[in-house]
Amino acid sequence: DSRATWSYVDPERVAEMADHLLKMRRREFRSAYEVDPEDTQDSLPGARTGKWGSRGAYMYQKLRMLASHYAEAARLGEGMLVRIGERI
């Protein structure tokens, strides 16, 4: 995508972030982040059925997946290429 804007996270920072994300528990997540609906955001999978319970629970689950992804990259000594935006 020629409009994408990327940032490179070096391996040392990936390891630091992995450590932080793996230690973050639900209570800390809730106190650090406010999860609210965004007007331009698509509805969450399962939102109409109540499968996720709440946006906070959904986002925490995604955080746990991100923590695992960073931990694996850290274990391999890899950096990360992160999409941070899109040029208009």
GROMACS elastic network, one bead per residue, 0.5 to 0.9 nm:
[ bonds ]
;  ai    aj funct       b0    kb
    1     4     6  0.56034   500
    2     5     6  0.84531   500
    2    86     6  0.88501   500
    2    87     6  0.84718   500
    3    85     6  0.84654   500
    3    86     6  0.53028   500
    3    88     6  0.69642   500
    4    83     6  0.68230   500
    4    84     6  0.78041   500
    4    85     6  0.60492   500
    4    87     6  0.62010   500
    5    82     6  0.85953   500
    5    83     6  0.59088   500
    5    84     6  0.57399   500
    5    85     6  0.50426   500
    5    86     6  0.54169   500
    5    87     6  0.67800   500
    6    81     6  0.65754   500
    6    82     6  0.55247   500
    6    84     6  0.54807   500
    6    85     6  0.71132   500
    6    86     6  0.87239   500
    7    80     6  0.82557   500
    7    81     6  0.58432   500
    7    82     6  0.52337   500
    7    83     6  0.63911   500
    7    84     6  0.65336   500
    8    79     6  0.71151   500
    8    80     6  0.58163   500
    8    82     6  0.62368   500
    8    83     6  0.88857   500
    9    12     6  0.82531   500
    9    13     6  0.62581   500
    9    14     6  0.63216   500
    9    79     6  0.54822   500
    9    80     6  0.50265   500
    9    81     6  0.63130   500
    9    82     6  0.73244   500
   10    13     6  0.54771   500
   10    14     6  0.62507   500
   10    15     6  0.88553   500
   10    78     6  0.75192   500
   10    80     6  0.66702   500
   10    81     6  0.88170   500
   11    15     6  0.62547   500
   11    16     6  0.87241   500
   11    73     6  0.79502   500
   11    74     6  0.65648   500
   11    77     6  0.57370   500
   11    78     6  0.50716   500
   11    80     6  0.73498   500
   12    15     6  0.52268   500
   12    16     6  0.64277   500
   12    17     6  0.87652   500
   12    74     6  0.78802   500
   12    77     6  0.79834   500
   12    78     6  0.85967   500
   12    79     6  0.77543   500
   13    17     6  0.60637   500
   13    18     6  0.84261   500
   13    74     6  0.88575   500
   13    79     6  0.79686   500
   14    17     6  0.51123   500
   14    18     6  0.59880   500
   14    19     6  0.85753   500
   14    70     6  0.62564   500
   14    71     6  0.79264   500
   14    73     6  0.72263   500
   14    74     6  0.58660   500
   14    77     6  0.85001   500
   14    78     6  0.76295   500
   14    79     6  0.61832   500
   14    80     6  0.70092   500
   15    18     6  0.50547   500
   15    19     6  0.62208   500
   15    20     6  0.86934   500
   15    70     6  0.72495   500
   15    71     6  0.69466   500
   15    73     6  0.78401   500
   15    75     6  0.78813   500
   15    77     6  0.79725   500
   15    78     6  0.88218   500
   15    79     6  0.88201   500
   16    19     6  0.52332   500
   16    20     6  0.63220   500
   16    21     6  0.86786   500
   16    74     6  0.84955   500
   17    20     6  0.50575   500
   17    21     6  0.59728   500
   17    22     6  0.83909   500
   17    67     6  0.80823   500
   17    70     6  0.71566   500
   17    71     6  0.84123   500
   17    74     6  0.89677   500
   18    21     6  0.51744   500
   18    22     6  0.59346   500
   18    23     6  0.85246   500
   18    66     6  0.85653   500
   18    67     6  0.56755   500
   18    68     6  0.76022   500
   18    69     6  0.81480   500
   18    72     6  0.85020   500
   18    73     6  0.85386   500
   18    74     6  0.69344   500
   19    22     6  0.53108   500
   19    23     6  0.63298   500
   19    24     6  0.88276   500
   19    67     6  0.81619   500
   19    70     6  0.86248   500
   19    71     6  0.73756   500
   20    23     6  0.53274   500
   20    24     6  0.63443   500
   20    67     6  0.83756   500
   21    24     6  0.51978   500
   21    25     6  0.84950   500
   21    63     6  0.75117   500
   21    64     6  0.75295   500
   21    66     6  0.78945   500
   21    67     6  0.51002   500
   21    68     6  0.85350   500
   21    70     6  0.83182   500
   21    71     6  0.87265   500
   22    25     6  0.80098   500
   22    64     6  0.73322   500
   22    67     6  0.54706   500
   22    68     6  0.74606   500
   22    70     6  0.89726   500
   22    71     6  0.77799   500
   23    67     6  0.89966   500
   24    27     6  0.82029   500
   24    28     6  0.61111   500
   24    29     6  0.65208   500
   24    64     6  0.87346   500
   25    28     6  0.54369   500
   25    29     6  0.61418   500
   25    30     6  0.86804   500
   25    60     6  0.86842   500
   26    30     6  0.60924   500
   26    31     6  0.86495   500
   26    57     6  0.84951   500
   26    60     6  0.68021   500
   27    30     6  0.51710   500
   27    31     6  0.63149   500
   27    32     6  0.86748   500
   28    31     6  0.51580   500
   28    32     6  0.60769   500
   28    33     6  0.85735   500
   29    32     6  0.51772   500
   29    33     6  0.59795   500
   29    34     6  0.88290   500
   29    56     6  0.88276   500
   29    60     6  0.71969   500
   29    63     6  0.89576   500
   30    33     6  0.55668   500
   30    34     6  0.69348   500
   30    35     6  0.83509   500
   30    56     6  0.74371   500
   30    60     6  0.85675   500
   31    34     6  0.76850   500
   33    56     6  0.88818   500
   34    56     6  0.80918   500
   35    55     6  0.64636   500
   35    56     6  0.57136   500
   35    59     6  0.77780   500
   36    55     6  0.72279   500
   36    56     6  0.81788   500
   37    40     6  0.87514   500
   37    41     6  0.73150   500
   37    43     6  0.87710   500
   37    55     6  0.79334   500
   38    41     6  0.52315   500
   38    42     6  0.84469   500
   39    42     6  0.83494   500
   41    44     6  0.85058   500
   42    45     6  0.89973   500
   43    46     6  0.85213   500
   43    47     6  0.66511   500
   43    48     6  0.84471   500
   44    47     6  0.51942   500
   44    48     6  0.82616   500
   44    52     6  0.85295   500
   44    55     6  0.78462   500
   44    58     6  0.82170   500
   45    48     6  0.79081   500
   45    49     6  0.88130   500
   45    51     6  0.81966   500
   45    52     6  0.80348   500
   46    49     6  0.52247   500
   46    50     6  0.59811   500
   46    52     6  0.62270   500
   46    53     6  0.88057   500
   47    50     6  0.52011   500
   47    51     6  0.64457   500
   47    52     6  0.64923   500
   47    53     6  0.76997   500
   47    54     6  0.77674   500
   47    55     6  0.82783   500
   48    51     6  0.78415   500
   49    52     6  0.82168   500
   49    53     6  0.88075   500
   50    53     6  0.50919   500
   50    54     6  0.74886   500
   51    54     6  0.84413   500
   52    55     6  0.71760   500
   52    56     6  0.87916   500
   52    57     6  0.63663   500
   52    58     6  0.56566   500
   53    56     6  0.83180   500
   53    57     6  0.65374   500
   53    58     6  0.76498   500
   54    57     6  0.52821   500
   54    58     6  0.63259   500
   54    59     6  0.86748   500
   55    59     6  0.60298   500
   55    60     6  0.84643   500
   56    59     6  0.51579   500
   56    60     6  0.60551   500
   56    61     6  0.85819   500
   57    60     6  0.50950   500
   57    61     6  0.62230   500
   57    62     6  0.87199   500
   58    61     6  0.52127   500
   58    62     6  0.64370   500
   58    63     6  0.87737   500
   59    63     6  0.61556   500
   59    64     6  0.87214   500
   60    64     6  0.63101   500
   60    65     6  0.87286   500
   61    64     6  0.51685   500
   61    65     6  0.64731   500
   61    66     6  0.87622   500
   62    65     6  0.50420   500
   62    66     6  0.61885   500
   62    67     6  0.85954   500
   63    67     6  0.60865   500
   63    68     6  0.86797   500
   64    68     6  0.63622   500
   64    69     6  0.87181   500
   65    68     6  0.51750   500
   65    69     6  0.63073   500
   65    70     6  0.87753   500
   66    70     6  0.62036   500
   66    71     6  0.84986   500
   67    70     6  0.52095   500
   67    71     6  0.60364   500
   67    72     6  0.86431   500
   68    72     6  0.61797   500
   68    73     6  0.86545   500
   69    72     6  0.53173   500
   69    73     6  0.63828   500
   69    74     6  0.86717   500
   70    73     6  0.50777   500
   70    74     6  0.60308   500
   70    75     6  0.85196   500
   70    80     6  0.82486   500
   71    75     6  0.60578   500
   71    76     6  0.86506   500
   72    75     6  0.50231   500
   72    76     6  0.63639   500
   72    77     6  0.86516   500
   72    78     6  0.86416   500
   73    76     6  0.51679   500
   73    77     6  0.61390   500
   73    78     6  0.50559   500
   73    79     6  0.68665   500
   73    80     6  0.75686   500
   74    78     6  0.58764   500
   74    79     6  0.76369   500
   75    78     6  0.77185   500
   83    86     6  0.82186   500
